[in-house]
Structure formats: structure tokens, C-alpha cells
């Protein structure tokens, strides 16, 4: 999520040649940039929401005195496998896609965060 925030903030503030011919148009204003970043942003938040739902299910499962019919171990394992498979099915992880999109301007951001 942090990498996507950096990429979107950079795209919104980095100015490039616009209709007037001057550097007064943000990169994010171009559809090419929007079509590259917005799907990655949607995937990032979709995975985050799914992971939080699985964490909540696991928390319910591990509570002592829980209702036996709320959630089963099998359901938790199936959800974990499904999210792992869907994340592995993407061709390129979002941080790498963003780094490739911006090159050296943003590639160092990940190494400075970790």
C-alpha cells in the first residue's frame, strides 16, 4: 500500500508537458498512467480487505468458548489458499510494477522503507 501511495502521489505532483506545451500537466492526468496504476491500486486494496476478513475469521476461530458453527478450520484454510493463489496468479507484484513504471525515480523507495 505504501508503494502505491508513493506512486500515486508522485504521479499527481510530477508535471509534464500538457496541452499548453508547458510543464503544467500532472502525469496522472494521462489515461495511460491511470490505466497502469488504478488497477494495481484496486488489486492492492482488494487483497488487503480479503486478508483482513481472513484474519477476523481466524480470530473468531481461536477464541476460547467459541460457537462451533461460526467458522471451521477448513474454511480458513480454503480462504488462505484462494488468496495465495490469486496473488500468485498476478504476473508482476504491484511494487515491482510501480518501480518498473517510474524507473529510478521511485525504485529506491522500497529499499528505503525496509
C-alpha positions as CSV (number, residue, x, y, z in Angstrom):
1,X,0.0,0.0,0.0
2,X,2.9,2.3,0.8
3,X,4.4,1.8,-2.6
4,X,1.1,2.5,-4.3
5,X,0.7,5.7,-2.2
6,X,4.1,6.9,-3.3
7,X,3.4,6.1,-6.9
8,X,0.1,7.9,-6.9
9,X,1.5,10.9,-5.1
10,X,4.4,11.1,-7.5
11,X,2.1,10.8,-10.5
12,X,-0.2,13.5,-9.1
13,X,2.6,16.0,-8.4
14,X,5.1,15.3,-11.3
15,X,4.3,17.8,-14.0
16,X,4.9,17.1,-17.7
17,X,4.1,18.8,-21.0
18,X,0.4,19.4,-21.3
19,X,-2.0,20.9,-23.8
20,X,-0.4,24.3,-23.4
21,X,3.0,23.0,-24.2
22,X,4.4,23.9,-20.8
23,X,5.2,21.6,-17.9
24,X,1.9,22.2,-16.1
25,X,0.0,18.9,-16.5
26,X,0.3,16.1,-14.0
27,X,1.4,12.6,-15.2
28,X,-1.7,11.2,-13.6
29,X,-3.8,13.2,-15.9
30,X,-2.9,10.9,-18.8
31,X,-5.1,7.9,-19.3
32,X,-2.1,5.7,-20.0
33,X,-0.8,6.4,-16.4
34,X,-4.3,6.0,-15.0
35,X,-4.8,2.6,-16.7
36,X,-1.4,1.5,-15.4
37,X,-1.9,2.5,-11.8
38,X,-5.6,2.3,-10.9
39,X,-5.9,-1.5,-11.5
40,X,-2.9,-2.0,-9.3
41,X,-4.5,0.2,-6.6
42,X,-7.7,-1.8,-6.8
43,X,-5.9,-5.1,-6.5
44,X,-3.9,-3.9,-3.6
45,X,-7.0,-2.9,-1.6
46,X,-8.9,-6.0,-2.7
47,X,-6.1,-8.2,-1.3
48,X,-6.0,-6.1,1.9
49,X,-9.7,-6.3,2.5
50,X,-9.6,-10.1,1.9
51,X,-6.7,-10.6,4.2
52,X,-8.4,-8.6,7.0
53,X,-11.5,-10.8,6.5
54,X,-9.4,-13.9,6.9
55,X,-7.7,-12.5,9.9
56,X,-11.1,-11.8,11.5
57,X,-12.3,-15.3,10.7
58,X,-9.1,-16.8,12.3
59,X,-9.6,-14.6,15.4
60,X,-13.1,-16.0,15.8
61,X,-11.8,-19.5,15.3
62,X,-9.2,-19.2,18.0
63,X,-11.5,-17.7,20.7
64,X,-12.0,-19.9,23.7
65,X,-15.6,-20.9,24.1
66,X,-16.4,-20.0,20.5
67,X,-19.6,-21.2,18.8
68,X,-18.6,-24.3,16.9
69,X,-20.7,-23.3,13.8
70,X,-19.3,-19.8,13.3
71,X,-16.3,-20.8,11.2
72,X,-14.4,-24.0,10.5
73,X,-10.7,-24.7,10.1
74,X,-11.4,-26.0,6.6
75,X,-13.0,-22.6,5.6
76,X,-10.0,-20.7,6.9
77,X,-7.5,-22.9,5.0
78,X,-9.6,-22.6,1.8
79,X,-9.7,-18.8,2.1
80,X,-5.9,-18.7,2.7
81,X,-5.3,-20.9,-0.3
82,X,-7.6,-18.9,-2.5
83,X,-6.0,-15.5,-1.7
84,X,-2.5,-17.0,-2.1
85,X,-3.4,-18.5,-5.5
86,X,-5.0,-15.2,-6.7
87,X,-1.9,-13.2,-5.6
88,X,0.4,-15.7,-7.2
89,X,-1.6,-15.6,-10.4
90,X,-0.7,-11.9,-11.0
91,X,2.1,-11.6,-13.5
92,X,4.0,-9.0,-11.6
93,X,3.7,-7.9,-7.9
94,X,2.4,-4.3,-7.6
95,X,5.5,-2.8,-6.0
96,X,7.7,-4.2,-8.9
97,X,5.2,-2.9,-11.5
98,X,5.3,0.5,-10.0
99,X,9.1,0.5,-9.7
100,X,9.3,-0.5,-13.4
101,X,6.8,2.1,-14.3
102,X,8.8,5.0,-12.8
103,X,12.3,3.7,-13.1
104,X,15.0,5.2,-10.9
105,X,12.7,8.0,-9.7
106,X,10.8,5.6,-7.4
107,X,12.7,2.3,-7.4
108,X,14.7,3.3,-4.3
109,X,11.6,3.9,-2.2
110,X,11.1,0.3,-1.3
111,X,14.7,-0.2,-0.2
112,X,14.5,2.9,2.0
113,X,11.3,1.7,3.6
114,X,12.6,-1.7,4.6
